[in-house]
Amino acid sequence: MINGVIVKQMKRIPDDRGKILHIMKGTDSEYDKFGEVYCSTVYPGIVKGWHLHTEMTLNYVVLKGKIKFVLYDSRENSSTFGETQVIYIGDDNYVRVTVPPFVWNGFMGVGLEESFIINFTDIPHDPNEIKRMDPHNNDIIDYDWSIKDR
């Protein structure tokens, strides 16, 4: 587990009409302040990453589908510096993952359908505080995104 990353089981409340999927409450310990909420989607086998925020804290949940969410700790003062963490988020594992600033992250759609991802952040998007890196070819993170069948 990467230092500062929080994985929290979230409530799903089903009834005869459908279900409620909790995302974030103002009383949650991970809640600092509201920045923005947005939804992105990813198709199966597609990788979105790597990116790192210098100020923003991310809070990801997957409402439908499934992703392989990968984090890499590039913080030199962190006890988990250089470590990689993989979390499968989605239909079988409805969790919220909180990602602090300066942790690289990316995700890949897995399964057979488009995945819908919500990100609840503590500040509005600012293109000056995000860094991006090719998910397959870079000098920092050595990670193989291919599906492993063993």
Secondary structure, 3 states (H helix, E strand, C coil): CCCCCEEEECCEEEECCEEEECCCCCCCCCCCCCCEEEEEEECECCEEEEEEECCCCEEEEEEECEEEEEEEECCCCCCCCCCEEEEEEECCECEEEEECCCEEEEEEEECCCCEEEEEEECCCCCHHHEEECCCCCCCCCCCCCCCCCC
